[in-house]
Amino acid sequence: MKILPVEKIREADAYTIAHEPIAGIDLMERAATACFSWIAENLNEKRKVYVFAGSGNNGGDGLAIARMLQQKHFPVEVYLIGSEETLTPSCRTNLDRFRNIARKNFRFLKEGDPMPVIHPGDVVIDSLFGSGLSRSAGGFAAGVIRYINDCHALTISIDIPSGLFCDSSYKTAENPAIIAADYTLSFSPPKLALFFPENDVYLGKWKLLDIGLSREFIDMTSVKNYLLESQMLATRIIKRNKFDHKGTFGHALLICGGYGKMGAAVLSSRAALRSGAGLVTVHAPSIGMTVLQSSVPEAMMSIDSNEKVISMIPDLSPYTAIGTGCGLGMGEQTQKAIKLLIQEARQPIVFDADAINIIAENKTWLGFLPKHCIFTPHPGEFQRLTGKHRDDYHRVQLQREFSFRHQAYVVLKGANTAITTPEGECYFNSTGNPGMATGGSGDVLTGMITGLKAQGYTSLDACILGVFLLGRAGDLACSETGEEALVAGDIIKNIGKAFQTLYGKF
């Protein structure tokens, strides 16, 4: 799914109105109906609802929602920030429609007016400012936002929390006033702001609602940001034929493990096998021989000359994909081995964990990488590679620049894992859950991406499939264990089921 900047969303609205065709007020009604349906389904009708509306089209959405709730006998009060003269035409129409059925439940709210008494058990619907906000909320509007937040009522924002920017960071403003929503009902296509950690405290749980904007316009609009979905990934799966054999699906090499960290090698090799690689070989210190042969009998072993750490690399010619970093450590001998790997490999390499940390300490090695390598850092490892960032938007900019400069793919792990390409595109993941924040999840991802690369997937497809399927497997595991009890091994057990969801078999 494409992620559109705000100006393109406005163009999509206008194109839909002109080409569906549909009147602007009716498109607003469609958006409000989608929000109302979600609210009515999830809200106890006895809870009192306060709707705070602005004078623009976002306020019009809120007024239409208020009317629909009133008609369904929810107790509703509406407060509009502004005056009759400042209302957009659609906002004015929806104000008139609400006043026709509940005039006593509405009033304009201006500086100096008493604020309504809102209790923690009440509900606030925020439709003060929409996605088009270009400067920080100030004056009386900022005071209203802070008052709503201080009430600690259940707060539902329409499209985007008021005061939050869609395409840039709020951190550019000093002490910004932003609604801290419990839920955000946002309109498809999604906005970039939904995918950054710094906005989580304001967005709460967000739900994407399809209001039927022109598919033709969206399809012909070029963007750089995408949200991963099952539909776009199902067509990328390599089909298996009746007479295929293990050689058809490649040979993955994992250079990983060290004294006290052989579990990382076990997890990554199991994940590579579960991801479909025909053959998997693990190059590990000799101390890991018994552990790996007993824990992963399907994998083959390449034994390092050193007992406890990686100190060398094997002949790379038999392998179709290479992954390294899991459980490595950063000793001098291991660093020399990683340098030699970079110099001798002709295949793209998947770098994780300590392999990334080693490269971060030896940045000149980046100039010798094979094309289309894959880096899978967590935020701390990424910062060591690229330096500090001002905010999450800047971090993605640095991520794009790194991918372009080194012709590499970067998988920045976390909620809504972000994958950047050498062409400047960014793909945000839609699967996964907080239970996956557990030791070993990254090792599983490295194994999955390496296993996919071994089969002949492009670096891009290996990244987006690996990330999406990891999250889907984590979601399936979480449904069995709950978030607190989920461990990395549970994710591996569900990789097969995750694949089946793309085939429509599970």
C-alpha positions in Angstrom: 0.0 0.0 0.0 1.3 3.4 -0.9 1.9 6.0 1.8 1.0 9.4 0.4 2.3 12.8 1.6 -0.4 15.3 2.7 -0.4 17.3 -0.6 -1.0 14.1 -2.6 -3.9 13.1 -0.2 -5.5 16.5 -0.9 -5.1 15.8 -4.7 -6.6 12.4 -4.2 -9.6 14.0 -2.5 -10.0 16.5 -5.3 -9.6 13.8 -8.0 -12.1 11.5 -6.3 -14.7 14.4 -6.1 -14.1 15.2 -9.8 -13.9 11.7 -11.3 -16.1 9.4 -9.2 -17.9 11.9 -9.2 -19.0 12.7 -5.7 -19.8 16.0 -3.9 -17.3 17.0 -1.3 -19.9 17.0 1.4 -20.8 13.4 0.5 -17.2 12.3 0.6 -17.0 13.8 4.1 -20.2 11.9 5.0 -18.5 8.7 3.8 -15.5 9.4 6.0 -17.7 10.2 9.0 -19.8 7.1 8.5 -16.6 4.9 8.6 -15.6 6.6 11.9 -19.1 6.4 13.4 -19.3 2.7 12.6 -16.1 2.0 14.4 -17.0 4.1 17.4 -20.5 2.7 17.7 -19.2 -0.8 17.6 -16.5 -0.2 20.2 -18.1 2.3 22.6 -20.7 1.8 25.3 -23.6 4.0 24.4 -24.1 5.1 27.9 -20.7 7.0 28.0 -21.0 10.7 27.5 -19.2 12.0 24.4 -17.7 15.4 23.9 -16.8 16.4 20.4 -14.3 19.2 19.9 -14.3 20.4 16.4 -12.3 23.0 14.4 -13.6 25.2 11.7 -12.0 23.2 8.8 -13.0 20.0 7.1 -11.6 17.9 10.0 -14.1 19.8 12.2 -16.8 18.9 9.6 -15.9 15.2 10.1 -16.4 15.6 13.8 -19.7 17.4 13.5 -21.0 14.6 11.1 -19.9 12.0 13.6 -21.6 13.8 16.4 -24.9 13.9 14.5 -24.7 10.2 13.8 -24.0 9.4 17.5 -26.9 11.7 18.5 -29.2 9.9 16.2 -28.2 6.6 17.8 -29.0 8.1 21.3 -25.4 8.6 22.5 -25.3 11.5 25.0 -23.3 14.1 22.9 -22.1 17.6 23.4 -20.3 19.5 20.7 -17.8 22.4 21.1 -16.6 24.3 18.0 -13.4 26.3 18.2 -13.9 29.3 15.9 -16.8 31.3 14.6 -19.4 31.2 11.9 -17.3 33.3 9.6 -14.3 31.0 9.6 -16.1 27.7 8.7 -15.4 25.8 5.5 -18.5 25.2 3.4 -18.6 21.5 4.4 -18.0 22.2 8.0 -20.9 24.8 7.9 -23.2 22.2 6.3 -22.5 19.7 9.0 -22.9 22.2 11.7 -26.4 23.1 10.4 -27.3 19.4 10.2 -26.3 18.9 13.8 -28.1 22.0 15.1 -31.2 20.8 13.3 -31.5 17.8 15.6 -29.7 18.9 18.8 -29.3 22.7 19.0 -29.0 22.6 22.8 -26.1 20.3 22.7 -23.8 22.7 20.7 -21.9 25.9 21.4 -19.0 27.8 20.0 -16.0 27.9 22.4 -13.8 30.9 22.5 -11.1 32.4 24.7 -12.4 33.1 28.2 -15.4 30.7 28.0 -15.7 28.1 30.7 -14.6 24.6 29.6 -16.9 21.7 30.0 -16.3 19.4 33.0 -15.0 16.2 31.5 -14.5 13.1 33.7 -12.0 10.2 33.1 -15.0 7.9 32.3 -16.1 10.2 29.5 -15.1 10.1 25.8 -13.6 13.0 23.8 -13.6 13.0 20.0 -10.9 15.2 18.7 -11.5 16.8 15.3 -9.8 20.2 15.9 -7.1 20.0 13.2 -6.7 17.5 10.4 -3.7 16.2 8.4 -3.1 19.5 6.7 -1.7 21.2 9.8 1.5 23.1 8.8 2.4 24.9 12.0 2.2 24.2 15.7 -1.1 24.8 17.4 -1.0 28.0 19.5 -3.1 30.4 21.5 -6.5 29.3 22.6 -6.5 26.1 20.5 -3.3 25.0 22.3 -5.0 25.6 25.6 -8.0 23.4 24.5 -5.6 20.6 23.5 -3.8 20.7 26.8 -7.2 20.8 28.7 -8.4 17.7 26.9 -5.2 15.8 27.7 -5.4 16.8 31.4 -9.0 15.4 31.6 -7.7 11.8 31.0 -10.9 10.9 29.2 -10.8 8.2 26.5 -9.8 10.2 23.5 -10.4 9.4 19.8 -8.7 11.5 17.2 -10.2 11.7 13.7 -7.6 11.2 10.9 -4.6 12.4 13.0 -4.2 13.7 16.6 -4.7 17.5 16.5 -1.3 19.3 16.6 0.7 16.4 15.1 2.3 16.9 11.8 2.0 14.2 9.1 5.2 14.6 7.1 7.6 16.2 9.6 8.6 16.0 13.2 6.8 17.8 16.0 10.2 18.1 17.7 11.0 21.2 15.6 8.5 23.1 17.9 9.2 24.0 21.5 6.6 22.5 24.0 4.1 21.6 21.2 0.4 21.1 22.0 -0.7 17.8 20.6 -3.6 15.6 21.5 -2.5 12.4 23.2 -5.1 10.0 21.7 -6.0 6.6 22.9 -7.2 5.7 19.4 -6.7 7.4 16.0 -9.1 6.7 13.2 -7.1 7.6 10.2 -8.2 7.6 6.6 -6.6 5.5 3.9 -4.1 5.9 2.3 -1.9 6.0 5.4 0.2 9.0 6.5 3.9 8.8 7.2 3.5 10.0 10.8 1.7 6.7 11.7 5.0 4.7 11.5 7.4 6.5 13.8 8.1 5.7 17.5 8.2 9.4 18.5 4.5 9.7 17.6 3.3 6.6 19.4 2.5 8.5 22.6 0.0 10.7 20.6 -1.4 8.2 18.2 -2.4 5.5 20.6 -3.8 2.5 18.7 -4.6 3.5 15.2 -7.1 2.1 12.8 -6.9 2.7 9.0 -10.4 3.3 7.4 -10.9 3.0 3.7 -13.1 5.9 2.5 -12.9 5.0 -1.2 -10.5 7.6 -2.5 -9.8 7.1 -6.2 -7.8 3.9 -6.8 -6.9 5.3 -10.3 -5.3 8.4 -8.8 -3.4 6.4 -6.1 -2.1 3.9 -8.7 -0.7 6.6 -11.0 0.9 8.5 -8.1 4.6 7.9 -7.6 5.7 7.6 -3.9 8.8 6.6 -2.0 7.0 5.1 1.0 5.0 1.9 1.2 3.2 -0.2 3.9 3.7 -4.0 3.5 0.5 -6.0 3.0 -0.3 -9.6 2.3 -1.6 -8.9 -1.2 1.6 -7.3 -2.4 3.8 -10.1 -1.0 1.8 -13.2 -2.0 2.7 -12.7 -5.7 6.5 -12.6 -4.8 6.6 -16.1 -3.4 8.8 -18.4 -5.6 6.6 -21.3 -6.6 7.9 -24.9 -6.1 7.6 -27.4 -8.9 7.2 -31.1 -8.7 10.7 -32.0 -9.8 12.6 -29.4 -7.8 15.2 -30.7 -5.3 17.3 -29.3 -2.5 19.8 -27.9 -5.0 17.1 -25.9 -6.6 16.6 -23.8 -3.4 20.2 -22.8 -2.8 22.8 -23.2 -0.1 22.9 -20.7 2.8 26.1 -20.1 4.8 25.7 -18.7 8.3 28.9 -17.4 10.0 27.8 -17.1 13.6 28.1 -18.1 17.2 30.7 -17.9 19.9 31.5 -19.0 23.4 28.3 -18.6 25.4 26.3 -17.5 22.4 25.8 -20.7 20.4 22.0 -20.3 20.8 22.2 -17.4 18.3 23.6 -19.9 15.7 20.9 -22.4 16.6 18.1 -19.9 16.1 19.3 -18.4 12.9 20.0 -21.8 11.3 16.6 -23.2 12.2 15.0 -20.1 10.8 17.0 -20.3 7.5 15.8 -23.9 7.1 12.2 -23.1 8.0 12.3 -20.3 5.4 12.9 -22.8 2.6 16.6 -22.9 2.0 17.6 -26.2 0.3 20.8 -26.5 2.3 22.2 -24.6 5.3 25.8 -24.7 6.6 26.8 -23.1 9.8 30.4 -21.9 10.2 31.0 -21.8 14.0 33.8 -22.2 16.6 34.6 -25.8 17.4 32.9 -25.5 20.8 29.6 -25.3 18.9 29.9 -28.6 17.1 27.9 -30.7 19.5 25.3 -28.1 20.2 24.5 -27.5 16.6 24.6 -31.1 15.4 22.2 -32.1 18.2 19.9 -29.0 18.0 19.8 -28.6 14.3 20.5 -32.0 12.7 19.3 -30.7 9.3 22.2 -28.2 9.1 25.7 -29.0 8.1 28.8 -27.7 10.0 31.9 -25.9 8.9 34.3 -25.8 11.9 36.5 -22.8 12.7 40.0 -23.5 13.7 39.4 -21.5 16.9 37.6 -23.2 19.7 35.6 -20.2 21.0 35.4 -17.5 18.4 35.2 -17.1 14.6 38.7 -16.5 13.4 38.5 -17.5 9.7 36.1 -17.9 6.8 35.5 -21.0 4.7 35.6 -21.3 1.0 32.6 -19.2 -0.1 32.2 -20.6 -3.6 29.5 -23.3 -2.8 27.1 -20.8 -1.2 24.3 -18.8 -2.8 23.8 -16.5 0.3 25.8 -15.6 3.4 24.6 -14.3 6.7 26.8 -13.2 9.6 26.8 -11.5 13.0 24.6 -13.5 15.3 26.4 -14.2 18.5 29.8 -13.3 17.0 31.4 -11.1 19.5 33.9 -8.3 18.5 37.3 -9.9 19.2 40.3 -9.0 17.1 40.4 -12.4 15.3 36.7 -12.1 14.5 37.1 -8.6 13.1 39.9 -9.8 10.8 37.5 -12.6 9.6 34.8 -10.1 8.8 37.2 -8.0 6.9 38.3 -11.0 4.9 34.6 -12.0 4.3 33.9 -8.5 2.8 37.0 -8.7 0.6 36.3 -12.2 -0.8 32.5 -12.5 -1.0 30.9 -12.1 -4.4 27.5 -12.7 -3.0 25.4 -10.1 -1.1 26.0 -10.6 2.6 23.4 -10.2 5.4 25.0 -8.3 8.3 23.5 -8.4 11.8 24.4 -7.7 15.4 28.2 -7.7 16.0 29.0 -7.8 12.3 27.4 -4.4 12.1 29.2 -3.2 15.2 32.5 -4.3 13.7 31.8 -2.5 10.5 30.7 0.6 12.5 34.2 0.7 14.0 35.8 0.2 10.6 33.7 2.3 8.2 36.3 2.3 5.4 35.3 -1.3 4.8 32.0 -0.1 3.6 33.6 0.9 0.3 34.4 -2.7 -0.5 31.0 -4.3 0.1 29.5 -6.4 -2.7 26.4 -4.7 -4.1 23.0 -5.3 -2.5 24.2 -6.4 0.9 21.6 -6.3 3.7 22.1 -4.7 7.1 19.6 -5.6 9.9 20.4 -3.2 12.8 18.4 -2.4 15.8 18.3 1.4 16.5 21.5 1.4 18.6 23.5 -0.5 16.0 22.1 1.8 13.3 23.2 4.9 15.2 26.7 3.5 15.4 26.7 3.1 11.6 25.3 6.5 10.7 25.6 8.8 13.7 23.0 10.5 15.8 19.7 11.6 14.4 17.5 14.6 15.4 14.2 12.8 15.2 12.6 9.7 13.6 12.1 11.5 10.3 15.8 12.4 10.2 16.7 8.8 11.1 14.8 7.5 8.0 16.6 10.2 5.9 19.9 8.9 7.2 18.8 5.3 6.5 17.9 6.2 2.9 21.2 8.0 2.4 23.1 5.0 3.7 21.3 2.6 1.4 22.0 4.9 -1.6 25.6 5.5 -0.8 26.5 1.9 -0.2 24.0 0.3 -2.6 22.7 -1.7 0.3 19.4 -2.6 1.9 18.8 -1.5 5.5 16.3 -3.3 7.8 15.9 -1.0 10.8 14.2 -3.3 13.3 11.4 -2.3 15.7 7.6 -1.8 15.5 6.8 -1.1 11.9 10.3 -2.2 10.9 11.6 0.1 8.1 13.4 -1.2 5.0 15.2 1.2 2.7 16.5 0.5 -0.7 19.4 1.9 -2.9 16.6 3.6 -5.0 15.5 5.6 -2.0 12.3 3.7 -1.3 11.1 2.8 2.3 8.8 -0.1 3.2 7.2 -0.1 6.6 6.0 -3.4 8.1 2.5 -4.1 9.2 3.0 -7.3 11.2 4.4 -8.1 14.6 3.7 -7.3 18.3 5.5 -6.2 21.5 6.0 -9.8 22.6 8.7 -10.1 19.9 10.9 -7.8 21.9 12.8 -10.7 23.3 16.3 -12.1 22.9 16.8 -14.1 19.7 14.2 -12.5 17.5 16.9 -10.7 15.5 18.8 -14.0 15.0 15.6 -15.5 13.6 15.2 -12.6 11.1 18.8 -13.0 10.0 18.3 -16.7 9.3 15.0 -16.0 7.5 16.5 -13.3 5.2 19.6 -15.4 4.5 17.4 -18.5 3.8 15.3 -16.5 1.3 18.3 -15.0 -0.4 19.8 -18.5 -0.8 16.7 -19.5 -2.8 17.2 -16.8 -5.4 15.0 -14.0 -4.0 16.3 -10.5 -4.7 17.6 -8.6 -1.8 14.5 -6.5 -1.7 12.1 -9.4 -1.8 14.2 -11.3 0.8 14.0 -8.2 3.1 10.3 -7.5 2.8 9.2 -11.1 2.9 11.5 -11.9 5.8 10.3 -9.0 7.8 6.6 -9.5 7.1 6.7 -13.3 7.7 8.7 -12.8 10.9 6.0 -10.5 12.2 3.2 -12.7 11.0 4.9 -15.7 12.7 5.2 -13.7 15.8 1.6 -12.7 15.7 0.6 -16.4 15.3 2.9 -17.3 18.2 1.5 -14.5 20.4 -2.1 -15.8 19.9 -0.9 -19.0 21.6 1.4 -17.7 24.3 0.5 -14.1 24.9 3.1 -11.3 24.6 4.9 -11.9 27.9 5.6 -15.5 27.4 6.6 -15.3 23.7 10.2 -16.4 22.9 12.2 -16.6 19.7 11.7 -20.3 19.3 7.9 -19.8 19.2 8.4 -17.5 16.2 10.4 -20.2 14.3 7.6 -22.8 15.0 5.1 -20.6 13.2 7.1 -19.6 10.1 5.4 -22.4 8.1 2.0 -21.1 9.1 3.1 -17.6 8.3 3.9 -18.7 4.7 0.5 -20.4 4.5 -1.3 -17.2 5.3 0.2 -15.7 2.1 -1.1 -18.8 0.2 -4.5 -18.4 1.9 -4.2 -21.9 3.5 -4.3 -20.9 7.1 
